[in-house]
Amino acid sequence: MENIVMCDLKGQYLKIKSEIDSGIQEVIDTTAFIKGEAVTHFQQELGTYLNSKHVIACGNGTDALQIALMALGLKPGDEVITPDFTFIATVEVVALMGLTPVLVDVEANSYNMDTVALERAITSKTKAIIPVHLFGQCANMEEIMRIATKHNLFVIEDVAQALGTDYTFSDGRTVKAGTIGHIGSTSFFPSKNLGCYGDGGALFTNDDALAEEIRSISNHGMKVRYHHDRIGMNSRLDTIQAAILRVKLKHLDAYNQARIDAADRYEQLFGGCAQIKTPSRATFSTHIFHQYTLLLLQGDRTELIKYLSSKGIPAMVYYPVPLHSQVAFAEYQKSARNRDFPVTDLLCGSVFSLPMHTELTAEVQEYIAATIISYFE
Ligand SMILES: *Cc1c(COP(=O)(O)O)cnc(C)c1O
């Protein structure tokens, strides 16, 4: 069996090598390393792909979330609601901004924000909600937007794991994840569904005024050069990264389809295996499988992962520690109203993710599935 990896960036690169290499070389030839043409083109192309009026590229996905919070003009002490089961960046920026993170549990099926818990967590101090479209599938945005409208709250969608996912409203309208809330924010970290070859991120919005704020914040708070209207950041997408992303954006739908096909194959191979629960798929969202995450229903996860490793199969745990148990957030949890997160606790103790990428072959998947099934026998 070949060397099995969680994410095969090398194999993916080799298939588009000449396009990527010439894109990079072009940037070097122009020496427009910052704010070069490729950045403008990429923003336009991603805007067209998402059907979003404004796309503003920035330095990484964490910055994108921070810039979004800054653009909303929130004040210290304002509460921002995030799911308990996500990557740390989502809640980290809330705390960094002097805002109060309020965690809510996730749903047992989708692993996305529980909308009942969300509505229960709202107080007069709540100003914004950050739903995360975890592992490649949308949170229940129709319900989240209903709640947000009712309570007059901003919504920032964290689309870092779901760029290209389709969301369908009950009236049949289908839009791209990240274009439903007031602002969408994403990451182009190399292993994301649309990844560059370093750090990168972007924000999307259909709101002209927010777009202007976001542009200014990500560029030192200026609209006119050397005239600083507000305190901003230095967060830009390098031109070389934009050139790479322009090439990869053309392949994004095919890349996401390759992941969906691989997930379908896993699903079939695991059919009937009583010890694991395969990912569920919501009716209102496609699932582009940033991660293929199983829930272990019986047995010891550490033992299983050790066994898989001995057979040359990598497996990762996203995420082993709930945000509410993170040392860095202990202070917030002491004063938190809600300290009960049964679903997140269960998931952190029992989920594990298998190799999932655009180059995964049926042969490798058959080997992985057979190894797991035989472990249980
Ligand atoms: C990757 C990720 C981020 C952060 O992106 P970076 O580009 O690494 O800063 C934020 N939120 C989620 C859900 C992510 O998966």
The ligand as a Gaussian input file, in Angstrom:
#p B3LYP/6-31G(d) Opt

LIG

0 1
 C       -8.918000      27.176000       9.590000
 C       -9.999000      27.818000      10.336000
 C       -9.924000      29.152000      10.756000
 C       -8.656000      29.982000      10.715000
 O       -8.035000      30.113000       9.529000
 P       -6.482000      30.499000       9.471000
 O       -6.311000      30.880000       8.026000
 O       -5.686000      29.304000       9.852000
 O       -6.255000      31.662000      10.365000
 C      -11.034000      29.716000      11.358000
 N      -12.153000      29.010000      11.568000
 C      -12.256000      27.710000      11.208000
 C      -13.524000      26.982000      11.463000
 C      -11.178000      27.068000      10.588000
 O      -11.294000      25.778000      10.255000

